[in-house]
Amino acid sequence: MYTKKKDAIEIMTESTQTKFYKEMTVGEAMALHPEAGIVFSSYHLGGCSHCSINELETVEQVCMGYGVEVDVLVDSLNNLLEDSND
C-alpha cells in the first residue's frame, strides 16, 4: 500500500544514513569507523612518517595530493560500513 508519509520516511532514512564521502575531513572519516585508518594505510596514506596526512584535509584533497582515485578510496571506506551491518 502506498502512503506518502511512509515513503518519505524511508527516503529520508536512506539519505541520512552515515557514510563516507569525499568532502569529509580525514578526522571525520577516522572518527566514523575504527578501521578507517587501516584503509587509508592500505592506499599508502598516512601510514609512514614521510607521507603523513592532515586530519583537517578532506579525503578528496589527500587523494589529489597522493594520486589516489578518490572514488575508489571512498568505496573502500564505505565497505567498512557495509561489513559492519552484516
C-alpha positions in Angstrom: 0.0 0.0 0.0 1.3 3.4 -0.9 1.5 6.0 1.8 3.3 9.3 1.3 4.4 9.5 4.9 5.9 6.1 4.9 7.7 6.6 1.6 9.0 10.0 2.8 10.4 8.4 6.0 12.1 5.7 4.0 13.7 8.1 1.6 14.8 10.4 4.4 16.3 7.4 6.3 18.2 6.3 3.2 19.6 9.7 2.5 20.7 10.4 6.1 22.5 7.1 6.7 26.0 7.7 7.8 28.6 7.0 5.2 32.0 8.2 3.9 32.1 10.9 1.3 35.0 12.8 -0.4 34.1 16.2 1.2 34.5 14.9 4.7 37.8 15.6 6.6 40.2 12.8 7.3 39.5 13.4 11.0 35.7 12.9 10.4 36.5 9.7 8.5 38.7 8.4 11.2 36.0 9.1 13.8 33.3 7.4 11.7 34.8 3.9 11.8 37.7 2.5 14.0 39.3 0.8 11.0 39.3 3.8 8.6 43.0 4.3 9.3 43.7 0.8 8.1 42.0 1.6 4.8 44.0 4.9 4.4 47.2 3.0 5.2 46.3 0.4 2.5 46.4 3.2 0.0 49.7 4.4 1.5 48.1 7.4 3.0 49.3 8.3 6.5 51.0 5.0 7.1 54.6 6.3 7.5 56.4 9.3 8.7 57.1 10.9 5.4 53.6 10.6 4.0 51.5 11.8 6.9 48.1 13.2 6.2 46.4 16.1 7.9 43.2 15.4 9.7 41.8 18.8 8.6 42.2 18.0 4.9 39.3 16.5 3.1 39.5 12.9 1.8 39.5 14.4 -1.8 42.4 16.8 -1.0 44.5 13.9 0.4 43.8 11.8 -2.7 44.7 14.6 -5.0 47.9 15.1 -3.2 49.0 11.5 -3.4 47.5 10.4 -6.7 44.8 8.1 -5.3 41.5 7.8 -7.1 39.0 9.4 -4.6 36.1 7.3 -5.7 38.0 4.0 -5.2 39.1 5.1 -1.7 35.6 6.2 -0.7 34.2 2.9 -1.9 36.7 1.0 0.2 35.9 3.1 3.2 32.1 2.6 2.7 32.8 -1.2 2.5 33.8 -1.0 6.2 30.2 0.2 7.0 28.6 -2.5 4.9 30.7 -5.1 6.6 29.7 -3.8 9.9 26.0 -4.1 9.0 26.3 -7.8 8.0 
